[in-house]
Amino acid sequence: MRLRRIRARFTAVNASAKRLRTVFVVVPCIFMITMLVLPALNGLLLSFDHNGLSLANYKILFDDSMFWRALGNNLLVPFGSVIVEFALGLALALTLTARRNRSALIETAAILPFAIPEIVILTLARYIFLPRGYLNGAITMTGMHPLPWLSPRSPLAIFTVIVVDAWHVTPVVMLMLMAGLQTIPTELYEAARLDGAGTFATFRFVTLPMLMPAIVGALILRGIDALRIFSTVLVLTGPEGVPVLSTYSYSLWDDAQKPHEAMAASMILALMVTIIGIGGLLAARRFSRDDGALA
Amino acid sequence: MNTSLKAARFALIAFVLVGAALPLYLLAKQSMTPELETFAWPPHWIPHHPTLSHFISVFAVNELRSAVLRSLAVAAISAVIATSLGAMLAHAMARNSIAQRLGFSTVSGIRLLPMIAVAIPLGIILATVGIYDSPTGIGLAIVHAAIAIPTAALTLYAAFVAIPLEIEEAAWIDGASPLRIFLTIDLLMARTSIATALILCFILSWDEFGFALLVQQTNRTLPPLLYYYTVFGNVGPASALALLMMIPAICVVVALGPSLRGALTAGSSR
């Protein structure tokens, strides 16, 4: 009798718990989808609207040389900045984890550029890299010739954009890799030392394979973020200097007042991010399965 | 340890210290330099005639003062909304595997959307609703809430997973409804993580530039205002503003320590 009552109550509570859980999932997801996904879908629809349904907006883009420059830069700049951020981030993560007495000051200093708001870093970077900025000031002081770091259409400007982006974002890569390094059991290092492995061999055969999941994760996340580069380019060079798809789309919308073409350009970026992102995720899944088979 | 590796290590650490100290120093220096002196060539490394006038102007100029207040309001409102909704999502994800899968795929799917692809059509939608470029920044606050939900949910997910199910079971045997269990037990036990989530969402909104630029075209918040000041050459006020903007984030990193630093990367996105 008592058992039956408890069971009845359990079923009732269970049903209401289920209802609550459904509400808890649906409300936030609907909110995010309404605010972010539906506008994007609306943009997709409007990108085909050119006095009726047509591909004309995309055709106009393909005839614009600025679009092709933006597309090229949108591959080149993210690729370059991910490589720089990864190399620096890995070096920093190894250095900071390897120190016997870890210094809070140095760790805080390493994270600081990411904690500073992006727009603040960019403001400062502009003052550093402008023709009459601090960098050229320092170069002149040493007696060498100043360089046009931000001059439009130059490879040097692309380089500067990559450096500034890396300055702000490297700490993220570093933190992800540090988290990965902390999961490697110390026994492995001891075993490697007993077997007589040197610094390089230990890194190559212990650290690197064990760190691979963290590396792949960091590369995918950073790669997706890097493709959406916007403010770095806008602040440093303006939308015309080193155009990427985001700034190209922004200038079509803001300066040229062509919202539908702007949306077409942004849809091409969205397509690019989706393809590369899903490709990366699939590669990562396949990678981790291979890893499992090996183990 | 061979010497070349040691030298590389030393160089790297020197690099890090310079990279962190340089922005603080140069901005502080510029914010205390009179407008005319900022055009000096070669640039001065220390101000010859230091002044505090730029900081005074930040609070005297109407546009600046209202931007500070608007940024604070937008960040606070969006942090509260995002943490509330994020807590709901995180709780469901921690207790149910279908909810977990659904939550994770929504959260990571949203990461794939470029800001510009959302912001332009969203501006049109906000304009039809009548909250585009509103003086209170309410439209931007709602957008920021939506982009901050993943950060809040990921921060709180771990906290809810850590709460033992036995406690919830004990509560329902005592007759508490699921909603009451969530409100009085789970939220209370996760209060440290809720504070973390609130702070992270606040910072996310405070720093966010893209949506702010597109949604608040004339009633600007701090990041777009700083952008216009920078691009149109008001070096002193721009630097004072930039220093002001750094305060919350730096307090968080220096004061709240390593636990928060890990969380900072969990939801990092632009």
Interface residues (C-beta under 8 A of the other chain):
Chain A: V13 S16 A17 L20 R21 V23 F24 V25 V27 P28 C29 F31 M32 I33 T34 M35 L36 V37 P39 A40 N42 G43 L46 A91 L92 T95 I106 E107 T108 A109 A110 I111 L112 P113 F114 A115 I116 P117 E118 I119 V120 I121 L122 T123 L124 R126 Y127 I128 R132 G133 Y134 G137 T140 M141 W167 V172 L175 M176 A179 T199 L221 I224 D225 L227 R228 F230 S231 L234 V235 G238 L245 S246 S249 Y250 W253 P259 A262 M263 S266 M267 L269 A270 V273 T274 G277 I278
Chain B: M1 N2 L5 A8 R9 L12 I13 V16 L17 G19 A20 A21 L22 P23 L26 L27 Q30 F39 W41 P42 P43 L85 G86 M88 L89 H91 A92 M93 R95 N96 A99 L102 G103 T106 G109 I110 R111 L112 L113 P114 M115 I116 A117 V118 A119 I120 P121 L122 I124 I125 I142 V143 A145 A146 I147 I149 P150 A153 W172 S177 P178 L179 F182 W206 D207 F209 G210 L214 P223 L226 Y227 T230 V231 V235 A238 S239 A242 M245 M246 A249 I250 V252 V253 V254 P258 R261 G262 L264 T265 S268 S269 R270
